[in-house]
Amino acid sequence: MSGRLTNRVALVTGAAQGIGRETAIRFRAEGALVVSWDLHAPAPLPDAAGPAGIEEAVDVTDAAAVFAAASRLLAAAGRIDILVNNAGITPGYVALPALTAAVLDTVLDVNLRGAVQVVQAVVGAMKAQRSGRILNISSVLAEYGYPGQTAYVASKSALEGLTRVWARELGPFGITVNAVQPGYIRTPMNSGNGAALETQVVARTPLGRLGEASDVAAAFVWLASADAAFVTGAVIPVDGGFIP
């Protein structure tokens, strides 16, 4: 690795598995001190070059817990340079007539309100530093839609809108805000979808394969690095050229 994130402190939510876990590993390999949050404390990062990480159980829907954990982070590390808002859930296929208020509320609480609360908890430190990177994870479904995904698409589309709002609001403080829009990625969250769906996705993907968590993590590394210093308010697809 090139050490593009040396001396940076990075917070990754939803870091126990999948894209979050891979992003935490890649950030550490690039030299960052990585703080990993998940509903249950993530396992320590594998032995590798780079600073030792901090792993903590944090429910992003619990505002008090989020602010308390952010205070502990700042007390331990002294700063926060990068936030990856990766925590998210999907209820799977739910036809519109069957969508309950409870399911809608749960998805929005984690994917949207949770992301807002984490930003609120760390943005004061970023503004004081007059620097920072906020990275949100969306989905190709926010671009194209998909049947049975009302709650999930609502949360991701809203997060894309907030990416643009925050880019303009926080830009004067030296903070960039961008989103990555993954296509179908081979992760534990997608593991139950079955081979037939995966075959359909590959057939519609010009690069001829499913995405890997490492593909998304690589995009996050670039956006967090100095190479992307003049990129803000962007929503970047990482989908192999997927054709809906």
C-alpha positions in Angstrom: 0.0 0.0 0.0 1.1 3.6 -0.6 0.4 5.1 2.9 -2.1 7.6 1.5 -3.8 7.8 4.9 -0.8 8.0 7.2 -1.5 10.0 10.4 -5.2 10.1 9.7 -7.9 9.0 12.1 -10.8 7.2 10.4 -14.2 6.1 11.8 -16.0 3.3 9.9 -19.5 2.3 10.9 -21.0 -1.0 10.2 -17.4 -2.4 10.3 -18.0 -5.9 11.5 -18.3 -7.5 8.0 -18.6 -6.9 4.3 -17.8 -3.5 2.8 -17.3 -1.9 6.2 -14.8 -4.6 7.3 -12.9 -4.5 4.1 -12.8 -0.6 4.2 -11.4 -0.7 7.8 -8.7 -3.2 6.7 -7.7 -1.1 3.6 -7.6 2.1 5.6 -5.3 0.6 8.2 -3.1 -0.8 5.4 -2.9 2.8 4.1 -1.7 4.1 7.5 -4.8 5.3 9.2 -5.7 4.7 12.8 -9.1 3.0 12.3 -12.0 3.2 14.7 -14.5 0.4 13.9 -18.1 0.7 15.1 -20.9 -1.9 14.7 -24.0 -3.0 16.7 -21.7 -5.6 18.2 -18.0 -4.8 18.6 -16.2 -5.9 15.5 -13.3 -8.3 15.8 -9.9 -6.7 15.9 -8.4 -6.0 12.5 -6.0 -8.7 11.2 -2.3 -8.3 12.0 -0.8 -6.1 9.4 1.3 -3.0 9.0 -0.4 0.1 10.3 -1.7 1.5 13.6 -3.6 -0.7 16.0 -7.3 -0.1 15.6 -10.1 0.6 18.1 -13.2 -1.6 18.0 -16.4 -0.6 19.8 -20.1 -1.7 20.0 -22.2 1.3 19.0 -25.8 1.4 17.9 -26.0 4.3 15.4 -29.7 4.7 16.0 -29.0 5.6 19.7 -28.0 9.3 19.7 -26.7 9.3 23.2 -24.5 6.3 22.5 -23.2 7.8 19.3 -22.2 11.1 20.9 -20.6 9.3 23.9 -18.6 7.0 21.6 -17.5 10.0 19.5 -16.3 11.8 22.6 -14.3 8.7 23.6 -12.8 8.6 20.1 -11.7 12.2 20.2 -10.3 11.8 23.8 -8.3 8.8 22.6 -7.1 10.0 19.2 -7.3 13.7 19.5 -8.9 14.2 16.1 -11.2 12.7 13.4 -10.2 13.0 9.8 -12.4 10.5 7.9 -15.9 9.2 8.5 -17.3 6.3 6.5 -21.1 6.1 7.0 -21.4 2.4 6.1 -23.8 1.1 8.7 -27.0 -0.1 6.9 -29.6 -2.8 6.7 -32.1 -4.1 4.1 -35.4 -5.9 4.8 -35.1 -7.8 1.6 -38.0 -7.9 -0.9 -41.1 -6.3 0.6 -44.0 -5.5 -1.7 -45.5 -2.1 -1.2 -48.8 -3.2 0.2 -47.0 -5.4 2.7 -44.6 -2.6 3.9 -45.3 -1.9 7.6 -44.6 1.3 9.5 -42.3 -0.7 11.7 -40.1 -1.9 8.8 -40.0 1.5 7.2 -39.0 3.1 10.5 -36.3 0.6 11.3 -34.6 0.9 7.9 -34.8 4.7 8.0 -33.5 4.8 11.6 -30.4 2.8 10.7 -29.6 3.9 7.1 -30.6 7.6 7.3 -31.1 8.9 10.9 -28.1 6.8 12.1 -25.9 8.4 9.4 -27.1 11.9 10.3 -26.4 11.3 14.0 -22.9 10.1 13.4 -22.1 13.1 11.2 -23.5 15.4 13.9 -21.3 13.8 16.5 -18.0 14.3 14.6 -18.5 17.3 12.5 -17.7 19.8 15.2 -14.2 18.4 15.5 -13.8 18.4 11.7 -14.9 22.1 11.6 -12.5 23.0 14.3 -9.7 21.3 12.4 -11.0 22.9 9.2 -10.5 19.6 7.4 -12.3 16.3 7.0 -13.8 13.7 4.7 -17.3 12.4 5.1 -18.1 9.4 2.9 -21.6 7.9 2.6 -22.6 4.6 1.1 -25.6 4.6 -1.2 -26.7 1.9 -3.7 -27.3 1.5 -7.4 -30.9 1.0 -6.4 -31.2 4.6 -5.5 -30.3 5.4 -9.1 -32.5 2.9 -10.9 -35.1 1.7 -8.3 -36.1 -1.9 -7.8 -39.4 -3.6 -7.0 -40.0 -4.4 -3.3 -37.3 -1.9 -2.1 -39.4 1.1 -1.0 -37.7 1.5 2.4 -34.2 0.8 1.3 -34.3 3.0 -1.7 -36.0 5.8 0.3 -33.1 5.7 2.8 -30.3 5.6 0.2 -31.9 8.3 -2.1 -32.2 10.6 0.9 -28.6 10.0 1.9 -27.5 11.0 -1.7 -29.4 14.2 -1.3 -27.8 14.9 2.1 -24.4 14.2 0.5 -25.0 17.2 -1.7 -26.4 19.4 1.1 -23.5 18.7 3.4 -20.9 19.2 0.6 -22.2 22.8 0.3 -22.7 23.4 4.0 -19.4 22.1 5.1 -17.1 23.0 2.2 -16.2 26.4 3.7 -14.7 24.5 6.6 -12.4 22.4 4.4 -14.7 19.3 4.7 -15.5 17.2 1.6 -18.6 15.0 1.5 -19.1 12.3 -1.2 -21.0 9.1 -1.6 -20.2 5.8 -3.2 -23.0 4.0 -5.1 -22.2 0.2 -5.2 -23.8 -2.2 -7.6 -24.4 -5.8 -6.6 -21.5 -6.6 -4.2 -20.6 -10.1 -2.9 -21.2 -9.5 0.8 -22.9 -11.4 3.7 -25.9 -9.1 3.4 -26.4 -10.4 -0.2 -25.5 -14.0 0.5 -29.1 -15.2 0.6 -30.1 -13.9 -2.8 -29.3 -17.0 -4.7 -27.4 -18.0 -7.8 -30.2 -17.2 -10.3 -30.2 -13.5 -9.3 -26.4 -13.3 -9.4 -26.4 -14.8 -12.9 -28.9 -12.1 -14.0 -26.7 -9.4 -12.5 -23.5 -10.6 -14.2 -25.4 -10.8 -17.5 -26.2 -7.1 -17.1 -22.7 -6.1 -16.0 -20.3 -5.2 -18.8 -17.3 -6.2 -16.7 -18.8 -9.6 -16.4 -18.6 -10.3 -12.7 -20.0 -9.4 -9.4 -18.5 -6.7 -7.3 -16.3 -7.4 -4.3 -16.1 -5.5 -1.0 -12.6 -4.6 -2.0 -13.9 -2.7 -5.1 -15.9 -0.4 -2.9 -13.2 -0.1 -0.3 -10.7 1.1 -3.0 -13.1 3.9 -3.9 -13.4 5.0 -0.3 -9.6 5.0 0.0 -9.3 7.3 -3.0 -12.0 9.7 -1.8 -10.4 9.8 1.7 -7.0 10.6 0.2 -5.3 13.8 -0.9 -5.9 12.7 -4.5 -9.6 13.6 -4.1 -9.1 16.9 -2.4 -11.1 18.8 -5.0 -14.0 16.3 -5.2 -17.1 17.0 -3.1 -20.8 16.5 -3.5 -20.2 13.6 -5.9 -22.0 10.2 -6.0 -19.6 7.7 -7.6 -21.0 4.4 -9.0 -18.9 1.3 -8.3 -21.1 -1.1 -10.3 -19.1 -2.6 -13.2 -21.2 -0.5 -15.6 -24.4 -2.2 -14.5 -27.2 -1.9 -17.1 -30.7 -1.9 -15.4 
